[in-house]
């Protein structure tokens, strides 16, 4: 299982950044690999969301379908766990938001990711570690542009 954790300072208050990370249906507007994100169930602070992403890593190109269950704690963050997937064996993680004052937020993203047995370890590591800074920038840019 690949694990990664990174933080970024975002020039918006925690409530605004929380609004971006919890607006699952808008992910495809600013994450190019995201083909779709649909909220399947909404029970207050618990949501089930189905995702489809298309990844190209090395010579490996694959669409991945997965469903996560999110537990929201506004505006402090959100945790998720994998419910089902055609390729992922594990996807658990969180966003933790810390108010830095002055309309700034430290956003920390943590993930534990495990792909199926026929996926090279390099792909697993790339997804958890190499693509993480890019993804953080996508969320940061989205929040700061709204």
C-alpha positions in Angstrom: 0.0 0.0 0.0 1.4 3.4 -1.0 1.0 6.2 1.5 1.5 9.9 1.1 0.8 13.1 3.0 1.3 16.7 1.8 0.2 20.2 2.9 -0.4 23.4 1.0 -1.3 26.9 2.1 -4.4 28.2 0.4 -5.3 31.9 0.3 -8.9 31.3 1.3 -10.5 30.7 4.7 -11.2 27.1 5.7 -14.9 27.3 5.0 -14.3 28.3 1.4 -11.7 25.5 0.9 -14.1 23.0 2.5 -16.7 24.1 0.0 -14.4 23.1 -2.8 -13.3 19.7 -1.4 -16.9 18.8 -0.6 -18.4 19.8 -4.0 -17.8 16.4 -5.5 -19.9 17.0 -8.6 -17.6 19.9 -9.7 -14.3 17.9 -9.6 -14.3 17.2 -13.3 -14.3 21.0 -13.9 -10.8 21.3 -12.5 -9.3 17.8 -12.4 -8.5 16.8 -16.0 -8.3 13.1 -15.2 -11.7 13.1 -13.6 -14.3 11.9 -16.0 -17.3 11.9 -13.6 -18.2 12.2 -9.9 -21.8 11.5 -8.8 -23.2 11.7 -5.3 -25.2 8.5 -4.9 -26.4 9.0 -1.4 -26.4 12.0 0.9 -27.1 11.4 4.6 -26.2 14.6 6.3 -22.5 14.6 6.9 -22.0 11.2 5.2 -22.0 10.9 1.4 -21.4 8.1 -1.0 -19.8 9.3 -4.3 -19.1 7.3 -7.4 -16.0 8.4 -9.4 -14.5 7.6 -12.8 -11.0 8.7 -13.6 -8.7 8.0 -16.6 -5.1 7.7 -15.8 -2.0 7.6 -18.0 1.1 6.5 -16.1 4.2 5.3 -18.0 2.7 3.0 -20.7 -0.3 2.2 -18.5 -3.6 3.9 -19.4 -6.8 2.9 -17.6 -10.2 4.0 -16.6 -10.9 3.4 -12.9 -14.3 3.3 -11.3 -14.6 3.5 -7.5 -17.1 4.5 -4.8 -16.0 6.3 -1.7 -17.9 7.1 1.5 -17.1 10.5 2.9 -17.6 11.7 6.4 -17.6 15.5 6.5 -16.6 17.6 9.5 -17.1 21.2 8.3 -15.0 23.3 8.2 -12.2 21.1 9.7 -12.0 18.5 6.9 -13.3 15.3 5.5 -12.4 11.6 5.8 -13.1 8.9 3.3 -12.9 5.1 2.8 -13.2 2.9 -0.2 -16.5 1.0 -0.6 -16.0 -0.6 -4.0 -13.9 -0.5 -7.1 -13.0 -2.3 -10.3 -9.3 -1.9 -9.7 -8.5 -0.3 -6.3 -8.1 -2.5 -3.3 -7.8 0.4 -0.9 -8.3 4.2 -0.9 -8.6 5.7 2.6 -7.7 9.2 3.4 -8.5 12.7 4.6 -8.3 16.4 4.1 -7.5 18.3 7.4 -7.9 22.1 7.3 -6.2 24.5 9.7 -7.1 28.1 9.9 -4.0 30.2 9.7 -5.8 33.5 10.1 -5.9 36.3 7.6 -8.1 34.3 5.2 -5.5 31.5 4.8 -5.8 27.8 5.3 -3.3 25.0 5.7 -4.8 22.0 3.8 -3.2 18.6 4.5 -4.1 15.7 2.2 -3.4 12.2 3.4 -4.0 9.0 1.5 -3.4 5.3 1.7 -3.8 3.7 -1.7 -3.6 0.1 -2.8 -4.2 -1.1 -6.4 -4.9 -4.6 -7.6 -2.3 -7.3 -7.9 -1.7 -6.9 -11.6 -0.8 -3.2 -11.3 3.0 -2.5 -11.2 4.2 -1.1 -7.9 5.6 2.0 -9.7 2.0 3.0 -10.7 0.9 2.6 -7.1 3.7 4.9 -5.9 3.2 7.4 -8.7 -0.4 7.8 -7.9 0.1 8.3 -4.2 3.3 10.4 -4.3 4.1 11.9 -7.7 0.6 13.0 -8.7 -0.2 14.4 -5.2 1.5 17.8 -5.6 -0.3 18.4 -8.9 -3.6 17.5 -7.4 -3.0 19.8 -4.4 -2.3 22.6 -6.9 -5.6 21.9 -8.7 -7.6 22.2 -5.5 -5.7 25.3 -4.4 -6.2 27.0 -7.8 -9.9 26.1 -7.8 -10.5 27.6 -4.4 -8.5 30.7 -5.0 -10.2 31.4 -8.4 -13.8 31.2 -7.0 
